[in-house]
């Protein structure tokens, strides 16, 4: 009986020893992997490089490849980056009135003037619309055909004010670099707030909702691009920009191991 107990104790010790050795090998392997990681950050006005063992709180790393791929913008009317048309060609094809359909043109009444904060792309009703980049998160959805949004305007004296605009059914998508796109006047919304979407996700279908119901205008996609603070800018500034090149930048950095 004593010999059996002794054998069991020896087996348990051997198993524990194997576990300890395996853990040590695994730890050394992971340490080797961590030593291959360098973290780029900014401190004051300088670019700094440090190792993962210097991180004191949770840190999310984004590779240069991720940044390059997911900040490369495309047409909202195409699920693919490869297209027969550059975005500027699409704008010229789908915009009907260059004095009314572009960003910044005058809107509103004599008492409250405002600027057009997007571009109007005239496409057939129920045309699918897609995210502008290959990855994004839906941050706002309205399935209300009379949904209202606040917009900045100016009165007759030039004093700044706000006014509510009927956007109708809409989808708002946030991209990795902090820009948001808003798809307005939709007939159908196919996503929900919080959804993660890819470049080929159908966000919804173009239509005639919001103030289009009484304007007499036909179906079109009103597309807005905004910064995180909500300020709009001309989508053409970004959508025919060729995107980032962090991979090439990192290759050229003189980083000492």
N, C-alpha and C positions, 0 to 999 in steps of 0.2 A: 504493500500500500504506500509506504514511504517512498519507494522508488518511482511509483507512478506520479506521485505529487512532485517529486524532484524533476521528473521529465517534463511535466506540465509547466512548472516554473521556468525551466530552461527554454521551452518553446515560446512561452510568453515573452521572455527576455529577448529572444532572438527576433520575434515579431516586432517588439518595441524598438529594437536596435535598427531593424530594416526601415521602420517608419521614420526614425530620427534621421538616418542616412539619406533616405529619399527626400525628406523635407529640406535637408541641407543642400542637396543637389538642386532641388527645385528653386530654393532661395538664391543660390549662386546663379542659376540660369536667369531668373527674373532680374537680379541685380545687373547682369550683363546686358539684358534688354533695356533697362532703365538708363544705363550708361550711354546707350545709343541715342537717347532723347535729349534734345536741347529745346528750351522754351524761350521764345522771343517775347519781350515785353518792352514797355517804355517807362522810363523813370525821369521825370522832369522833361528835359528836351533831348534825352539820349535814348538810343536803342540799347537794351540790356539783354544778356543771355545768361540763363542759369539752368541748373540741373533739377530734376524732379525732387531730389532729396532736400531741396531748399524750399519747397512749397509748404506753407504752413496752414493753408485752408483749401477747401475744395476748388479744383480748377478744371475747366472744360477746355480741352485742346481741339483745335480745328486745323487740319492739315492744309498746306498750300493748295493741294489738289482739290480739296473740298471747296476752298474759297474760290478758286478759278472756275470750277464747274458750276457752282450754285449762285454765282453773281454774273453769269453770262445771260443777258436778256434777249428776248425774242418777241415776235409778233404775238398778240393775244388771240389771233385767229388761226394759229398753226400749232399743232402739238409737237412739232419737231424744230430743232435748231437749223437743220439743213432745209433750205427753202429756195425756190426759184426766184424769190423776190427778197431784196433787202427791205428793212422796215420802212425806209423812206419811200421806196417804190409802193409799198402797201398803203402808206398814208396818202400818197398822191392818187392812188387808184380809188380809195374808199371815201376820201373827203370830197364833198360835192361843192361846197361854197367856201372858198378860202377866206372870205371876209366874215364868216359866221361860225364855221365848224372848227377852227383852230383854237388853241389855247390863248387866253388873254383878250378875246374879242368881247365887246360890250354886251351886257345882258341886263334884264330887269326893267323897271319902270322909270319914268322921269323923276319920281320922288326918291327912288332907291335904286341906284345903278350899281351893278356888280360886274365882275369879270367872269368870263367862261373859264372854269378851272380844270378843263380837260380837253380832249379832242373827240370829235364825233366821227365814227367810222360807219358809213352807211352800208350795211349788209342786209341780206334777206332776213326776214323774221324767222326766229328759231334756229339761227346759226350758232353752233357750239363755240364757247369761249374758253380759253385755257390760261393757266398761270404764265407769268412772264419769264420765270426762271424754272429750273428743273426741281426746285424744292421750295416749299413755302408752308405757312400755317394760316388757316382761315381765322381771322380775328373779329370779323363782324359779318352778320348775315341778316337780311330782312326779306321776308316772303310777303310783305305787305305792299300791294300795288300803289299805295298812296303814302309810302314811308317818307318822312320829312327829315332833312338834315339842315343844320345851321350853316349859313355862309356869310362871309364878310361883305359889306356893301357901304356905299357912301350916299348921303342925302344931297339935296340941291346946293347946300352951303359947303359941301365938301367934307362934312363931318362923318367920321367913321361910325358905322352901325352894323347890325346883323339882321338877317332876314332868313326865314325858313324856305327851303326849296324842296319841291316834290321830286325825290330821286326815284321813287318806286322800288321795285325789287332790286336788291343789290348784293354783291359779295365783295368783301375786302380781304386781301391777302398780304401778309407780312413776309418779307424775304430775309435771308441771312444777313444782308448788309444793312438792314434797318429801314429799307424803303417799303412802302405799301402801295398796292394798286387797288383801285376801286372800279368795279364793273357795274354800270348803272342802267336803268330802264329794262331790266331783264324780264322775260316772260316766265322763265322757270329758274329756280335755284336748286342745284344738285348736291350741295355740300352743307355742312353744319359748322357752327363756330367751334374751333378747336381741332378740326380735321387737318391732318398733314396731307399736303397735296404735291403731286409731281407734275412735270411739264406736260404730260399727256392726260391729266385729269380734266374732265369736262366740268367746269365750275357751274355752268348754267347755259341758258339759251337766250339770245337777243330777243328784244320785243318792243312793246309799246306800253310802258307803265310810267307812273309818276306824271310829271308835267307834260309828257308827250301825249297823254290822253286828250288834252285840250289844245295842244299847240298846232295841230294839223300836220306836223312832221311825220314822216314815215319811220319805220323801225330802223334803229341804229344802236351801236354800242357807244355809250359815253364812257370814256376811259380816263381816269385820273391817276396821277402819280403824286405821292406825298412823302415828306420827311416824317420822322417820328414825332416832331412837334406839331404835325398837322398841316404845315405849310405846303401848298401845291406848287408844282413846277411843270414846265412844258415836257410831256412824255418824249417828244422827239429828241430832247437833250440826252436821254439815256438809252432809248431803245435802238438807236443806230450807232451806239458806242460799242466797240468790239469786246468789251469785258476786261477782266483783270488778268494779271500775269504774275501772281505771287510765286509760282514755281520757279520762274526765271529769276526773279528777284532774290530768292533764297539761295539759288545756285551761286550767285555772285557775291554773297556776303562772305567776308573774311572772318570766319568763326574759329577760334582756337579751342581744341578739345581740352 
